[in-house]
Amino acid sequence: MMDEVTAALTMDQLLALNTRSVDEQASATLIARGWLAGIGLD
């Protein structure tokens, strides 16, 4: 699974995930689960 995550996670996506954590005050777990589901790794 780590290879798939590493291949899919770009710097732009990482910045977007960080922005969500700040703007929405969402938990890292919630954000990560959503992102993983979005790339088909849920």
ABEGO torsion letter per residue (X at the ends): XAAAAAAABBAAAAAAAAAAAAAAGBBAAAAAAAAAAAAGAX
